[in-house]
């Protein structure tokens, strides 16, 4: 009998994962969702080899279960189904916060492994109709394995990363992950929505360049998802925002003071940092 | 004799303009620069039909002069050459601030027209070696004509916009331009450099997604250029930054308070604004 890879939640990420994983290691890819329109769309577009609304049944026969729900949904799912996984099963997720998820995964029996996973990919859209198999190509995949995770399971996740086209695999601790993600991802979303709160937003049509589009693209976010992500990582995010507010204020004061020399030396410092950072990754706009 | 279109300053924008304007309305495109390596590169790569370091001579025979220097360079050039333009000449520029430039253009004799111009295009690079003819495709071109600018000159600028592939032409006043650009462009650069001043910048490698790249892309900026742009538009930019600081602080406090309901309603408000804005333009990243 073929091994089963169950993806719980066929939204943007779960749907894309189901498409990207087609044919992976001989697994049958089983998609689980409660929404009938989502299941119908998935069936009609071949998102996953099989789809079902019966999470209990799917989990029971699963060799790997990947939870692609919103953060709170993942916590709730683990609580509800903690005794339904078969021994030796690997449970993983795609959540943008890891401490809360890894902590909750402590409720699983010792025979069930859990490896936290966060593919650094996404768009400003949501729902299976925006899913696409190439979603993860060129992106980082972050893993937070347990100390007791089996080498076979860690290796399977690494193979998965390669199969879906990730650029690399980064292993870290949940706390480290959450501190850094507060900076690289959550804060970018807070900046984007804050910029859009300016009363000039609608009068600036015709005046936006690529820097404005690049900064604000993610402002049209999934409200439920990001409320949970921000709330479940509030201390780290607050600390990042305090640093940003301070750095912005320093620039604001240099501009207001009309001190060209100060401004120039500050800009030289920051621009050099960015050049040194020399982020890899696909170019945004020329 | 062929009409002459003189481009003063063959940097990223001037070089791209010289390439994009090749063949425009039968003009001979003449590039002016003081840097020998730039002139050599331009000659070898056909940037402009002719190139020269003799600004005085080029200006004397010009029907159109487009100033593609840094802001302070434009102000200085107008002062130095104000009596060198031939009667009926159209002078224009590509500067990201318009009030200071239009004010300075008041020094030109009445027989010389001036139309402020700002193509909303650019990259994080500088220099003629990064110039490319497609630079302006799909971008906005902003014009600030004088009340007394001739219809023929305004029309020529509109034809130019179409020729180089701009999406549209927006006409406005210098003050309105500068207020909006402080928001859509200058503030984006202040945000980008401020984010890069965070001490976590270098430890976050492997954790950046497209939102981080989109927000920080422009941080590797041309220090001299942006020092001038910020300084010459300090009041408008300071006002924008004060609004941003306030909006960010409100989000920061909602996150810190752990008030999910408040956070959710704020995010719903901002995301809806972004969706309503529904910015046109090329997609950044999927």
Interface residues (C-beta under 8 A of the other chain):
Chain A: X120 X121 X122 X123 X132 X134 X135 X139 X140 X142 X168 X170 X177 X179 X180 X181 X183 X184 X185 X187 X188 X189 X190 X191 X192 X193 X194 X195 X196 X197 X198 X199 X200 X201 X202 X203 X204 X205 X206 X207 X208 X209 X210 X211 X212 X213 X214 X215 X216 X217 X218 X219 X220 X221 X223 X224 X226 X227 X228 X230 X231 X234 X237 X238 X240 X241 X242 X243 X244 X245 X247 X248 X249 X250 X251 X252 X255 X256 X258 X260 X263 X264 X266 X267 X268 X269 X270 X271 X273 X274 X275 X276 X277 X279 X281 X282 X284 X285 X286
Chain B: X120 X121 X122 X123 X132 X134 X135 X139 X140 X142 X168 X170 X177 X179 X180 X181 X183 X184 X185 X187 X188 X189 X190 X191 X192 X193 X194 X195 X196 X197 X198 X199 X200 X201 X202 X203 X204 X205 X206 X207 X208 X209 X210 X211 X212 X213 X214 X215 X216 X217 X218 X219 X220 X221 X223 X224 X226 X227 X228 X230 X231 X234 X237 X238 X240 X241 X242 X243 X244 X245 X247 X248 X249 X250 X251 X252 X255 X256 X258 X260 X263 X264 X266 X267 X268 X269 X270 X271 X273 X274 X275 X276 X277 X279 X281 X282 X284 X285 X286
